[in-house]
Amino acid sequence: MMNLPEELEIAPGRTLSLRELDPGDMLDLIEAGGTAASGAAASTWLSYAQMVCSVRAVNGVPVQMPVTKDDIRDLARRIGNDGIMVLQPLFFADDLKESAALDTAKN
């Protein structure tokens, strides 16, 4: 279980409201992903899509849970690069730590 903040400020005057996906949401996400959720990169795609779909409002304007791959892509674009950069440490903290440790070991 994650401890997501209810709201994140991603830039001055720009916020994202978050909610952890429940098991039903995850099943909907897998269905929406179609072939992307069953290919070689399925785990990576689902992790990224889960992060995107955890956004429930952008600047206080509610967003619906995406029902297609195109909806997920559109929401990712609404979130934007700044939003993704703020969300990634919340969802991929362990991956980022592991990557940093590998970089240190290489030096």
N, C-alpha and C positions, 0 to 999 in steps of 0.2 A: 504494500500500500504506500502510495506517495503522499507527501505532505506538500501539496501545491498551494501557493498563495492564492487568495481569492481574486486579487487584482495585481497586475504588474504595470508599472509605467515604463514604456519602451522608448519614449522620447518626450520632451516637454509637450504636455497637452495630448499625448497619445497613450492610450491604455488598452490592455487586454484583460478580460475577465476569464478566469479558468475554472474548470471543473474536472475532476478525475472521471475517466470513463468507467462505467460499470460493465459487468460481463455481457449484458445485453447490447450495450454500445459497441463492445469489441466484436461481437458477432455481426452486427450491422456493418461495422467497418470492414471486416473480412469479406462480407458479401459485396460491399461497394467496390472493394479493390479488384474483384474478379480475378483475372489472370495475373495481375501484379502481386496478388496475395498468395499465389501458388507457384511462382517461378523460383529461379535460383536465388534471386535477391529478395525473396518474400519477407524474411526476417527484418532486413534493413528497411524495406518499404513500409511494413506494418509499424515498426517503431517510429519512423518519421511521421507517418500518417496519424498515429496515436497522438503524437505531440501536437500536430496541427489541429486535430479534431477535439483536443481538450479546450480549445478556445471557444468560449460561449458568447462573448461579446467583444466587439472592437469599438473603442471609444464610446462605450455605453450602449451601442446599437447591437441588440441580440442577433446571433447567427444560428441558423438551424444546423442540426447534425447533418453533415453531408451524406447523400445517399448514392452518389456515383463517384467514380474516379475524377471526373471533370469537376464535380462539386468540391472535392478535396483539394484539387489543384487551384481552383478559384479562391478557396479560403486561404490557402498558403500564400497566394498573391496578395490578398487583402492584409494578411499579417505582415508581409514584407520582410525584407532582409533584416531590418532592425529588430523586428519582433522575433524572428527565428533565432537571431543571435542571443537574445535574452532568454528564450525558452530552452535552448540546447543544454545549458548547464543544469537545468532542473530535471531533464529527462536522460541526459547522457553523462552525468557527472562521473560515474565509474569508468566509462569509456575514455573520457578526457583525462582522468587520472592515470589510467593505464597507458595511454598514448604518451603522456608527459614522462612517465617512468621509463618507457622504452626509448624516448629521445635522450633522456639522461644517461641511460645505459650505453647507448651508441657512442656517446662522447667520451 
